[in-house]
Amino acid sequence: MTISLFAPLDMHLHLREGAMLRLVAPFSAAQFTGAVIMPNLVPPVDNLDRLAAYEAEIRSAVASYPFMPLMTLFFRAYDAATLHALRGRIFAIKLYPEGVTTNSTGGVSDLEAIEPTLAVMEELGIPLLVHGESHGFVLDRETEFLPVYERWAQTFPRLRIVMEHITTAAALELLDRYPNLFATVTLHHLLITLDDVAGGLLQPHLFCKPIAKRPSDRDALLAAALSGHPKLMFGSDSAPHPIERKEAAFCAAGIFSAPVLLPMLVELFERHHALDRLPDFVSGNACRIHGLKPPQREVRLVEDPWTVPPRYGDVVPFAAGQTLRWRVLTD
Amino acid sequence: MTISLFAPLDMHLHLREGAMLRLVAPFSAAQFTGAVIMPNLVPPVDNLDRLAAYEAEIRSAVASYPFMPLMTLFFRAYDAATLHALRGRIFAIKLYPEGVTTNSTGGVSDLEAIEPTLAVMEELGIPLLVHGESHGFVLDRETEFLPVYERWAQTFPRLRIVMEHITTAAALELLDRYPNLFATVTLHHLLITLDDVAGGLLQPHLFCKPIAKRPSDRDALLAAALSGHPKLMFGSDSAPHPIERKEAAFCAAGIFSAPVLLPMLVELFERHHALDRLPDFVSGNACRIHGLKPPQREVRLVEDPWTVPPRYGDVVPFAAGQTLRWRVLTD
């Protein structure tokens, strides 16, 4: 049996730079026809020159694939002139509250002061992608941030706001309350809970931000994805770190899922008899929400079990050692 | 300035065996006049021969100190004859529900079936020490276990039941409801929350079971300890693992706090102007609750800052790299 997916998109991806980018980017390009590229490098991608150089680096690393990087800029309180210059040259702007995740130093510390920038983004049709976490107790951070989404959704009703990598049932509920709110969800948040991270032995390779939550949250996210929720898009948040930054006294946040994404998504949706909903989840919803026209490309998977290797280079992948039923056919 | 503590006791301690025991036991013996020794070795300490051999191994490792190991037996559904033979030869019996923590394989899987054993323990005055966690969501396990404590406290009103290493405000509330319920609390659960474990970078050396909970839980535990709660005893749950089992893909649960216990307790109680409550917390309460008569020994601490080393042998201690104000004077 073969499964074909038309123009799958990963709407939230960390590709890093240099050798790490060259290691990880081909996994995404082999499976996806495009991806939204996160800008939280050190220093962040916060101007067009840096963005152009980064895009060139990505394109060079995946030159053998018809892959469309959807470039994002790191949120600053850009003025109107800057935003006008950005229009049409970026996919979106990604907002990190100061210090909430990997390389978010220099993020936004005063969420009210940035509203003039949001007003111009709304006017120009530039989407706002948000890492929505407060600085509160680790399990409450996403929920505590929801009133900020709500305020923005009300204040800027034409601003397209994407709640990135949502992890809670509460975020899903908010999604349905405002027409200009959208969300991405990762593969791993459809599968794991905090019990997988810290309920048995502690598993640093399952540690990410936002941290996995309760079974009831995971179940709500999975039900929404399987049901074909039209405002929910797949975004892997694949975020590689070398093993020495994971199996360490201070372990960096991030799960490297890029090599296993489509095989595991197909298996998950198939197990729940929802394969017919997968095309919208990994492509259709994003195309409709953002008006995307990705390269015309079919990605095919064949039933051919394989075991995820313990490492790719110096990075431990999600589901290392697990046997997956589906394999992506390379062209 | 010098502070003297009379007969401090660590009411919950993991000493391991062999080389690890020889490495870690002197830290406890230098600071405490006695400690309750956990029996979850592999295989567990579940008979008097094994217990005698283990006690001899401990005494040999700390021969230069007047240290009293309070030996415990791993809970089995012991029959009345066995329990009669145990009386006076053990301090207590430690109950682990099956599979809830390090080396708890072979623990109790049917909590109702063991009630005949509890009835005889009550009759003979053998205390029951309990790792009270369910198999539910990691943050709910202690709270979900509370009804079990409640049932036992009601059914066996003369059985001395110790809720070991409590981590929640809910457990504290239960403590006040039944005269035969007591509790131990660790140093680390008076200091850290889940935010310290997983709120920034993931910190495997702060990973333990039960896992640290919310700030409101930590604050309630600290307030109870500082107030001199008469049913709350200090028990470190110091639980060393070699670094290769902590900074790993699957990290073992346990914090090695033995080297820093009294210095950090003195500093903590002093900071909260509660030094006068420390003697009861680290000795008086336990002596009254259990009728203990520990060796007559004063442990003195002097104000003389020192920095906790990054490792002792192959074990990373709690508070590694921190500078502590108080130092234990060795005799």
Interface residues (C-beta under 8 A of the other chain):
Chain A: F137 V138 L139 T193 L194 D195 V197 A198 G199 L201 L202 Q203 P204 H205 F207 I211 R214 P215 K246 E247 A248 A249 F250 C251 A252 A253 V316
Chain B: F137 V138 L139 T193 L194 D195 V197 A198 G199 L201 L202 Q203 P204 H205 F207 I211 R214 P215 K246 E247 A248 A249 F250 C251 A252 A253 V316
